[in-house]
Amino acid sequence: MRTSEFDSSSEEEVEEEQLTPFHISWLPLSIVECSQYLGICALPGCKYKDIRRSLEKDVDELQNQGVQDVFVFCTRGELNKYRVPSLLEVYLQRGFTVHHTPFPDGDVPELEQCCHILKKLQVCLENNRRTVIHRCLSAASALSNNDAKQSHRNPQGAPRRRSNTDREAIQLPP
């Protein structure tokens, strides 16, 4: 009996992993008078349903794009579910600064948790740190799918208005 008859998954995964390049959407923060960009991407190395990503290649791409800080909102259980249980450790080994503030997929962080995230994010941006955030699958994949259709600088149908609370929400200096 040949081993390959029972162990074709790794070979198939390698092929599938190479199909889609890792994409980071760089969003300008000029609406809050910040010259920095914030990256949003899918979960590196994710393997779920028809998604097969290579953790090594995805993390390489983050490094190639100069990412220094990564905000991860996935719970440990979600990292296990999406088959990247060692993601946080891989980030640390590769020299990223990891900001892990987990809350369940589909939920929003509590107000105190949200303020904590925004303060950390503000410090990163003020220090000109190239920063990426990612959740599990939903928001990042929806955003990436829209990249080919429209620019994030001025999406169709989204009026650009600035209220006095924009600056206060993120507390950026003038």
N, CA, C and O of each residue as an XYZ file, in Angstrom:
696
protein
N       0.828     -1.173      0.000
C       0.000      0.000      0.000
C       0.877      1.242      0.000
O       1.831      1.328      0.774
N       0.567      2.199     -0.856
C       1.361      3.419     -0.934
C       0.864      4.444      0.077
O      -0.340      4.576      0.297
N       1.787      5.161      0.684
C       1.440      6.181      1.668
C       0.641      7.300      1.031
O      -0.244      7.868      1.671
N       0.937      7.629     -0.220
C       0.295      8.757     -0.871
C      -1.208      8.559     -1.058
O      -1.945      9.534     -1.206
N      -1.675      7.295     -1.052
C      -3.102      7.053     -1.186
C      -3.878      7.647     -0.008
O      -5.026      8.066     -0.159
N      -3.247      7.679      1.151
C      -3.937      8.163      2.331
C      -3.506      9.569      2.732
O      -4.191     10.224      3.517
N      -2.397     10.032      2.209
C      -1.858     11.304      2.654
C      -1.715     12.289      1.505
O      -0.611     12.735      1.193
N      -2.826     12.622      0.885
C      -2.771     13.565     -0.229
C      -3.064     14.989      0.223
O      -2.879     15.926     -0.553
N      -3.515     15.173      1.460
C      -3.932     16.500      1.921
C      -2.795     17.506      1.917
O      -2.997     18.649      1.506
N      -1.612     17.121      2.360
C      -0.506     18.074      2.414
C      -0.095     18.510      1.016
O       0.230     19.677      0.800
N      -0.107     17.583      0.065
C       0.237     17.919     -1.312
C      -0.805     18.868     -1.898
O      -0.450     19.849     -2.552
N      -2.086     18.586     -1.669
C      -3.154     19.445     -2.169
C      -3.078     20.819     -1.529
O      -3.254     21.826     -2.216
N      -2.818     20.885     -0.217
C      -2.756     22.164      0.480
C      -1.638     23.029     -0.057
O      -1.810     24.239     -0.204
N      -0.489     22.428     -0.355
C       0.632     23.202     -0.879
C       0.235     23.842     -2.192
O       0.512     25.021     -2.413
N      -0.423     23.073     -3.084
C      -0.870     23.627     -4.354
C      -1.858     24.750     -4.124
O      -1.704     25.826     -4.701
N      -2.871     24.531     -3.295
C      -3.906     25.526     -3.058
C      -3.348     26.768     -2.382
O      -3.800     27.875     -2.674
N      -2.380     26.616     -1.487
C      -1.802     27.747     -0.783
C      -1.144     28.724     -1.748
O      -1.090     29.923     -1.477
N      -0.650     28.224     -2.857
C       0.078     29.058     -3.792
C      -0.829     29.809     -4.762
O      -0.334     30.589     -5.575
N      -2.130     29.598     -4.699
C      -3.038     30.202     -5.667
C      -3.267     31.701     -5.454
O      -3.316     32.453     -6.427
N      -3.405     32.140     -4.231
C      -3.757     33.540     -3.997
C      -2.673     34.251     -3.204
O      -2.276     33.790     -2.134
N      -2.196     35.374     -3.728
C      -1.195     36.143     -2.976
C      -1.845     36.793     -1.751
O      -3.041     37.082     -1.747
N      -1.050     37.010     -0.738
C      -1.528     37.647      0.483
C      -1.708     39.133      0.214
O      -0.802     39.789     -0.300
N      -2.864     39.659      0.558
C      -3.177     41.051      0.244
C      -3.409     41.864      1.520
O      -4.132     41.437      2.420
N      -2.795     43.016      1.578
C      -3.021     43.964      2.670
C      -3.651     45.209      2.074
O      -3.098     45.791      1.141
N      -4.789     45.628      2.589
C      -5.412     46.884      2.168
C      -4.856     47.988      3.055
O      -5.002     47.939      4.276
N      -4.218     48.986      2.444
C      -3.645     50.105      3.198
C      -4.612     51.269      3.153
O      -4.796     51.893      2.108
N      -5.225     51.558      4.280
C      -6.239     52.600      4.365
C      -5.634     53.913      4.853
O      -4.969     53.948      5.888
N      -5.868     54.997      4.101
C      -5.346     56.291      4.548
C      -6.149     56.791      5.743
O      -7.363     56.599      5.809
N      -5.472     57.426      6.674
C      -6.139     57.967      7.859
C      -6.224     59.490      7.792
O      -6.307     60.162      8.820
N      -6.202     60.021      6.581
C      -6.240     61.467      6.399
C      -7.541     62.086      6.901
O      -7.565     63.274      7.223
N      -8.608     61.322      6.975
C      -9.886     61.846      7.464
C      -9.765     62.325      8.914
O     -10.531     63.183      9.351
N      -8.813     61.774      9.648
C      -8.558     62.220     11.025
C      -7.220     62.956     11.099
O      -6.569     63.012     12.142
N      -6.835     63.521      9.945
C      -5.624     64.334      9.830
C      -4.369     63.606     10.319
O      -3.536     64.162     11.035
N      -4.271     62.363      9.910
C      -3.092     61.558     10.210
C      -2.492     61.152      8.870
O      -3.212     60.708      7.976
N      -1.191     61.300      8.727
C      -0.542     60.988      7.452
C      -0.251     59.496      7.290
O       0.186     59.074      6.219
N      -0.480     58.706      8.308
C      -0.192     57.275      8.265
C      -1.287     56.492      7.545
O      -2.385     56.991      7.293
N      -0.944     55.254      7.227
C      -1.898     54.304      6.655
C      -2.034     53.148      7.637
O      -1.090     52.814      8.353
N      -3.203     52.548      7.662
C      -3.458     51.399      8.514
C      -3.752     50.211      7.620
O      -4.625     50.282      6.756
N      -3.029     49.122      7.821
C      -3.237     47.930      7.012
C      -4.302     47.029      7.603
O      -4.385     46.850      8.818
N      -5.111     46.467      6.728
C      -6.123     45.484      7.125
C      -5.927     44.283      6.225
O      -5.826     44.414      5.005
N      -5.874     43.105      6.839
C      -5.647     41.906      6.035
C      -6.393     40.718      6.635
O      -6.887     40.756      7.761
N      -6.448     39.676      5.835
C      -7.040     38.415      6.291
C      -6.098     37.748      7.281
O      -4.971     38.202      7.480
N      -6.550     36.702      7.882
C      -5.770     35.969      8.867
C      -4.656     35.181      8.174
O      -4.944     34.274      7.393
N      -3.387     35.514      8.445
C      -2.276     34.790      7.802
C      -2.312     33.299      8.144
O      -2.575     32.913      9.283
N      -2.045     32.479      7.141
C      -1.962     31.033      7.357
C      -3.289     30.335      7.559
O      -3.312     29.142      7.864
N      -4.387     31.038      7.398
C      -5.717     30.481      7.656
C      -6.013     29.288      6.756
O      -5.760     29.318      5.552
N      -6.549     28.249      7.361
C      -7.026     27.077      6.631
C      -8.430     26.783      7.152
O      -8.612     26.232      8.237
N      -9.412     27.167      6.345
C     -10.800     26.994      6.761
C     -11.670     26.895      5.516
O     -11.578     27.737      4.622
N     -12.505     25.881      5.456
C     -13.357     25.608      4.297
C     -12.519     25.626      3.026
O     -11.627     24.790      2.878
N     -12.776     26.553      2.100
C     -12.023     26.559      0.837
C     -10.818     27.499      0.870
O     -10.200     27.740     -0.167
N     -10.479     28.028      2.036
C      -9.331     28.921      2.172
C      -8.126     28.101      2.637
O      -8.198     27.377      3.631
N      -7.031     28.225      1.909
C      -5.788     27.536      2.255
C      -4.637     28.515      2.090
O      -4.169     28.743      0.975
N      -4.184     29.088      3.179
C      -3.105     30.068      3.148
C      -1.842     29.445      3.728
O      -1.918     28.517      4.534
N      -0.707     29.940      3.330
C       0.572     29.498      3.869
C       1.011     30.510      4.925
O       1.230     31.680      4.613
N       1.138     30.066      6.155
C       1.539     30.971      7.235
C       2.905     31.582      6.941
O       3.098     32.786      7.107
N       3.846     30.758      6.509
C       5.199     31.248      6.242
C       5.206     32.313      5.150
O       5.834     33.359      5.310
N       4.517     32.056      4.052
C       4.486     33.024      2.940
C       3.741     34.297      3.332
O       4.153     35.396      2.962
N       2.654     34.155      4.074
C       1.885     35.335      4.481
C       2.693     36.217      5.428
O       2.682     37.441      5.299
N       3.389     35.601      6.375
C       4.214     36.370      7.311
C       5.403     36.990      6.572
O       5.821     38.102      6.892
N       5.939     36.281      5.599
C       6.999     36.856      4.755
C       6.499     38.124      4.072
O       7.213     39.125      4.009
N       5.275     38.078      3.564
C       4.716     39.246      2.872
C       4.512     40.417      3.838
O       4.753     41.568      3.476
N       4.073     40.127      5.054
C       3.958     41.195      6.057
C       5.324     41.846      6.281
O       5.431     43.071      6.344
N       6.357     41.025      6.400
C       7.707     41.558      6.593
C       8.181     42.334      5.362
O       8.796     43.393      5.492
N       7.897     41.811      4.178
C       8.295     42.487      2.942
C       7.656     43.863      2.811
O       8.241     44.768      2.218
N       6.461     44.021      3.361
C       5.775     45.310      3.295
C       6.132     46.212      4.477
O       5.550     47.284      4.642
N       7.083     45.777      5.292
C       7.588     46.628      6.362
C       6.720     46.710      7.600
O       6.870     47.634      8.400
N       5.814     45.760      7.772
C       4.929     45.775      8.943
C       5.762     45.561     10.200
O       6.645     44.704     10.245
N       5.460     46.363     11.222
C       6.171     46.281     12.498
C       5.249     45.851     13.638
O       5.653     45.088     14.516
N       4.011     46.343     13.620
C       3.051     46.041     14.677
C       1.835     45.349     14.082
O       1.356     45.720     13.011
N       1.339     44.335     14.791
C       0.167     43.589     14.348
C      -0.843     43.561     15.486
O      -0.522     43.172     16.609
N      -2.066     43.977     15.182
C      -3.169     43.909     16.129
C      -4.008     42.695     15.771
O      -4.536     42.597     14.663
N      -4.127     41.765     16.721
C      -4.860     40.517     16.510
C      -6.055     40.504     17.454
O      -5.899     40.611     18.670
N      -7.239     40.373     16.888
C      -8.467     40.380     17.688
C      -9.082     38.993     17.828
O     -10.106     38.845     18.496
N      -8.484     37.972     17.216
C      -8.992     36.600     17.297
C      -8.727     36.017     18.683
O      -7.702     36.297     19.304
N      -9.665     35.209     19.152
C      -9.450     34.471     20.397
C      -8.540     33.283     20.107
O      -8.350     32.911     18.949
N      -7.979     32.688     21.156
C      -7.138     31.483     20.977
C      -7.955     30.363     20.325
O      -7.444     29.616     19.491
N      -9.227     30.256     20.713
C     -10.092     29.238     20.120
C     -10.267     29.444     18.622
O     -10.279     28.481     17.855
N     -10.402     30.697     18.208
C     -10.539     30.993     16.783
C      -9.235     30.698     16.034
O      -9.261     30.192     14.912
N      -8.115     31.011     16.648
C      -6.828     30.683     16.015
C      -6.712     29.174     15.811
O      -6.201     28.724     14.785
N      -7.180     28.397     16.776
C      -7.200     26.932     16.628
C      -8.152     26.510     15.511
O      -7.812     25.669     14.680
N      -9.345     27.102     15.499
C     -10.364     26.774     14.497
C      -9.836     27.014     13.083
O     -10.093     26.218     12.181
N      -9.102     28.101     12.890
C      -8.585     28.460     11.569
C      -7.185     27.892     11.316
O      -6.502     28.271     10.364
N      -6.781     26.971     12.197
C      -5.558     26.177     12.065
C      -4.278     27.010     12.035
O      -3.342     26.714     11.293
N      -4.261     28.054     12.856
C      -3.037     28.836     13.058
C      -2.820     29.063     14.562
O      -2.684     30.203     15.007
N      -2.788     27.968     15.344
C      -2.688     28.119     16.793
C      -1.390     28.788     17.250
O      -1.333     29.336     18.351
N      -0.358     28.748     16.423
C       0.934     29.318     16.816
C       1.179     30.702     16.209
O       2.305     31.197     16.249
N       0.148     31.329     15.651
C       0.327     32.603     14.949
C       1.003     33.661     15.814
O       1.934     34.324     15.357
N       0.554     33.829     17.042
C       1.121     34.868     17.908
C       2.601     34.601     18.175
O       3.415     35.525     18.181
N       2.936     33.346     18.392
C       4.319     32.980     18.646
C       5.186     33.194     17.391
O       6.328     33.642     17.490
N       4.635     32.870     16.224
C       5.365     33.078     14.969
C       5.634     34.569     14.776
O       6.737     34.962     14.397
N       4.634     35.387     15.036
C       4.841     36.840     14.935
C       5.996     37.289     15.825
O       6.875     38.030     15.385
N       5.989     36.842     17.066
C       7.045     37.248     18.006
C       8.412     36.755     17.544
O       9.396     37.492     17.615
N       8.476     35.516     17.074
C       9.744     34.959     16.585
C      10.275     35.743     15.388
O      11.487     35.851     15.199
N       9.368     36.288     14.583
C       9.771     37.015     13.378
C       9.989     38.507     13.642
O      10.272     39.264     12.714
N       9.859     38.936     14.913
C      10.198     40.310     15.268
C       9.068     41.321     15.252
O       9.318     42.516     15.408
N       7.836     40.879     15.069
C       6.709     41.806     15.109
C       6.363     42.149     16.554
O       6.582     41.345     17.460
N       5.827     43.336     16.761
C       5.231     43.665     18.049
C       3.767     43.258     17.949
O       3.045     43.728     17.069
N       3.332     42.386     18.850
C       1.981     41.833     18.787
C       1.104     42.483     19.851
O       1.466     42.550     21.025
N      -0.052     42.957     19.413
C      -1.062     43.526     20.305
C      -2.273     42.591     20.222
O      -3.083     42.699     19.301
N      -2.393     41.682     21.178
C      -3.467     40.689     21.151
C      -4.560     41.109     22.107
O      -4.394     41.065     23.326
N      -5.682     41.519     21.537
C      -6.853     41.908     22.320
C      -8.036     41.118     21.776
O      -8.769     41.611     20.919
N      -8.227     39.894     22.267
C      -9.250     39.024     21.680
C     -10.674     39.355     22.118
O     -10.934     39.732     23.261
N     -11.578     39.198     21.160
C     -13.007     39.201     21.441
C     -13.655     38.324     20.381
O     -13.156     38.255     19.258
N     -14.772     37.641     20.714
C     -15.355     36.637     19.806
C     -15.766     37.220     18.451
O     -16.256     38.346     18.363
N     -15.552     36.427     17.403
C     -15.906     36.810     16.042
C     -17.378     37.186     15.994
O     -18.222     36.485     16.551
N     -17.681     38.279     15.335
C     -19.055     38.754     15.231
C     -19.427     39.723     16.333
O     -20.442     40.413     16.234
N     -18.623     39.787     17.381
C     -18.872     40.718     18.482
C     -18.032     41.972     18.291
O     -17.177     42.041     17.408
N     -18.292     42.944     19.125
C     -17.460     44.141     19.171
C     -16.815     44.183     20.543
O     -17.359     43.625     21.496
N     -15.673     44.827     20.661
C     -15.038     44.882     21.983
C     -15.849     45.745     22.940
O     -16.564     46.658     22.527
N     -15.722     45.433     24.231
C     -16.326     46.273     25.252
C     -15.697     47.657     25.162
O     -14.606     47.802     24.611
N     -16.364     48.670     25.694
C     -15.885     50.043     25.592
C     -14.464     50.195     26.153
O     -13.614     50.829     25.527
N     -14.210     49.618     27.320
C     -12.875     49.701     27.928
C     -11.826     49.044     27.026
O     -10.726     49.569     26.854
N     -12.179     47.898     26.458
C     -11.281     47.180     25.561
C     -11.042     47.999     24.285
O      -9.920     48.064     23.782
N     -12.094     48.614     23.777
C     -11.991     49.440     22.575
C     -11.070     50.640     22.823
O     -10.233     50.963     21.980
N     -11.219     51.288     23.958
C     -10.353     52.417     24.304
C      -8.897     51.978     24.405
O      -7.995     52.695     23.971
N      -8.673     50.810     24.972
C      -7.319     50.253     25.090
C      -6.708     50.023     23.707
O      -5.550     50.368     23.471
N      -7.492     49.438     22.790
C      -7.037     49.190     21.420
C      -6.688     50.511     20.743
O      -5.634     50.631     20.118
N      -7.570     51.503     20.865
C      -7.344     52.789     20.206
C      -6.117     53.510     20.751
O      -5.388     54.152     19.994
N      -5.884     53.412     22.052
C      -4.695     54.045     22.635
C      -3.421     53.404     22.096
O      -2.475     54.104     21.735
N      -3.397     52.069     22.040
C      -2.224     51.367     21.509
C      -2.016     51.701     20.030
O      -0.891     51.914     19.578
N      -3.114     51.741     19.296
C      -3.051     52.066     17.879
C      -2.534     53.492     17.677
O      -1.728     53.747     16.782
N      -2.998     54.403     18.503
C      -2.543     55.795     18.433
C      -1.039     55.892     18.646
O      -0.353     56.611     17.920
N      -0.528     55.178     19.630
C       0.917     55.200     19.916
C       1.695     54.673     18.703
O       2.711     55.250     18.317
N       1.220     53.589     18.114
C       1.893     53.030     16.934
C       1.940     54.054     15.804
O       2.985     54.264     15.190
N       0.815     54.681     15.538
C       0.741     55.633     14.436
C       1.567     56.890     14.717
O       2.223     57.415     13.817
N       1.538     57.371     15.954
C       2.335     58.541     16.313
C       3.830     58.271     16.166
O       4.604     59.181     15.870
N       4.230     57.024     16.374
C       5.632     56.634     16.252
C       5.988     56.133     14.855
O       7.032     55.513     14.651
N       5.104     56.412     13.894
C       5.316     56.029     12.493
C       5.606     54.540     12.317
O       6.437     54.153     11.495
N       4.926     53.727     13.084
C       5.082     52.276     12.991
C       4.119     51.756     11.920
O       2.938     52.103     11.922
N       4.613     50.945     11.031
C       3.765     50.344      9.991
C       2.918     49.280     10.677
O       3.439     48.288     11.186
N       1.607     49.499     10.682
C       0.702     48.723     11.533
C      -0.401     48.047     10.717
O      -0.960     48.632      9.789
N      -0.695     46.806     11.088
C      -1.748     46.021     10.449
C      -2.688     45.498     11.526
O      -2.262     45.151     12.628
N      -3.966     45.447     11.190
C      -4.939     44.790     12.069
C      -5.594     43.664     11.282
O      -5.758     43.754     10.065
N      -5.962     42.612     11.983
C      -6.764     41.582     11.336
C      -7.665     40.899     12.335
O      -7.350     40.765     13.518
N      -8.760     40.488     11.831
C      -9.765     39.754     12.548
C      -9.706     38.349     11.986
O      -8.656     37.940     11.490
N     -10.757     37.617     12.042
C     -10.731     36.269     11.473
C     -10.882     36.344      9.961
O      -9.893     36.537      9.255
N     -12.083     36.196      9.458
C     -12.263     36.145      8.012
C     -13.133     37.260      7.458
O     -12.811     37.830      6.415
N     -14.211     37.576      8.121
C     -15.280     38.388      7.543
C     -14.865     39.759      7.038
O     -14.923     39.992      5.831
N     -14.456     40.664      7.890
C     -14.193     42.051      7.481
C     -13.039     42.153      6.507
O     -13.136     42.870      5.511
N     -11.962     41.462      6.766
C     -10.789     41.569      5.906
C     -11.068     41.015      4.513
O     -10.639     41.597      3.517
N     -11.782     39.896      4.436
C     -12.035     39.331      3.111
C     -13.029     40.185      2.346
O     -12.909     40.322      1.128
N     -14.006     40.761      3.028
C     -14.950     41.647      2.349
C     -14.234     42.879      1.829
O     -14.498     43.334      0.716
N     -13.335     43.416      2.628
C     -12.576     44.591      2.229
C     -11.670     44.262      1.054
O     -11.595     45.034      0.098
N     -10.989     43.140      1.107
C     -10.096     42.747      0.019
C     -10.870     42.528     -1.271
O     -10.379     42.865     -2.348
N     -12.069     41.971     -1.181
C     -12.879     41.750     -2.376
C     -13.286     43.056     -3.023
O     -13.482     43.093     -4.238
N     -13.421     44.127     -2.263
C     -13.802     45.415     -2.814
C     -12.628     46.157     -3.420
O     -12.840     47.119     -4.158
N     -11.404     45.752     -3.142
C     -10.229     46.465     -3.636
C     -10.232     46.620     -5.145
O      -9.925     47.697     -5.658
N     -10.570     45.570     -5.856
C     -10.532     45.637     -7.308
C     -11.642     46.533     -7.852
O     -11.519     47.078     -8.949
N     -12.714     46.686     -7.096
C     -13.870     47.436     -7.580
C     -13.767     48.930     -7.328
O     -14.230     49.728     -8.143
N     -13.169     49.320     -6.213
C     -13.158     50.737     -5.852
C     -11.991     51.071     -4.961
O     -11.389     50.199     -4.334
N     -11.682     52.347     -4.915
C     -10.583     52.822     -4.086
C     -11.088     53.086     -2.681
O     -12.226     53.516     -2.491
N     -10.235     52.826     -1.691
C     -10.616     53.126     -0.310
C     -10.484     54.609     -0.018
O     -10.953     55.083      1.017
N      -9.854     55.339     -0.914
C      -9.709     56.771     -0.698
C     -11.041     57.485     -0.874
O     -11.304     58.474     -0.190
N     -11.877     57.008     -1.768
C     -13.166     57.633     -1.992
C     -14.144     56.593     -2.525
O     -14.482     56.620     -3.708
N     -14.607     55.676     -1.672
C     -15.520     54.633     -2.137
C     -16.808     55.232     -2.695
O     -17.292     56.251     -2.202
N     -17.353     54.596     -3.718
C     -18.594     55.063     -4.304
C     -19.700     55.078     -3.266
O     -19.833     54.158     -2.459
N     -20.490     56.140     -3.301
C     -21.647     56.222     -2.423
C     -21.325     56.543     -0.980
O     -22.235     56.598     -0.153
N     -20.077     56.754     -0.653
C     -19.707     57.058      0.729
C     -19.257     58.511      0.812
O     -18.109     58.827      0.497
N     -20.161     59.397      1.237
C     -19.775     60.802      1.318
C     -18.694     60.988      2.366
O     -18.738     60.375      3.433
N     -17.728     61.834      2.057
C     -16.644     62.114      2.990
C     -17.004     63.357      3.783
O     -16.888     64.478      3.288
N     -17.434     63.154      4.996
C     -17.728     64.262      5.889
C     -16.840     64.124      7.098
O     -16.498     63.017      7.514
N     -16.476     65.237      7.648
C     -15.649     65.206      8.848
C     -16.394     65.924      9.956
O     -16.780     67.083      9.807
N     -16.590     65.243     11.050
C     -17.233     65.878     12.189
C     -16.177     66.217     13.221
O     -15.047     65.738     13.134
N     -16.523     67.019     14.172
C     -15.590     67.393     15.226
C     -15.188     66.193     16.075
O     -14.147     66.219     16.731
N     -15.995     65.155     16.068
C     -15.703     64.004     16.918
C     -14.688     63.054     16.316
O     -14.162     62.196     17.026
N     -14.388     63.180     14.997
C     -13.402     62.290     14.379
C     -12.068     62.377     15.095
O     -11.490     61.346     15.442
N     -11.573     63.568     15.323
C     -10.275     63.759     15.969
C     -10.342     63.285     17.423
O      -9.397     62.672     17.919
N     -11.439     63.564     18.095
C     -11.569     63.186     19.492
C     -11.619     61.673     19.660
O     -11.113     61.136     20.646
N     -12.238     60.977     18.682
C     -12.377     59.526     18.798
C     -11.028     58.831     18.808
O     -10.835     57.863     19.544
N     -10.092     59.313     18.001
C      -8.791     58.683     17.946
C      -7.755     59.485     18.730
O      -6.659     58.991     18.993
N      -8.087     60.687     19.094
C      -7.234     61.576     19.894
C      -5.872     61.797     19.252
O      -4.831     61.614     19.882
N      -5.904     62.195     17.980
C      -4.655     62.504     17.304
C      -4.297     63.971     17.542
O      -5.190     64.810     17.655
N      -3.024     64.285     17.619
C      -2.609     65.667     17.820
C      -2.901     66.497     16.578
O      -3.013     65.945     15.484
N      -3.030     67.833     16.728
C      -3.314     68.694     15.570
C      -2.197     68.716     14.558
O      -2.302     69.397     13.538
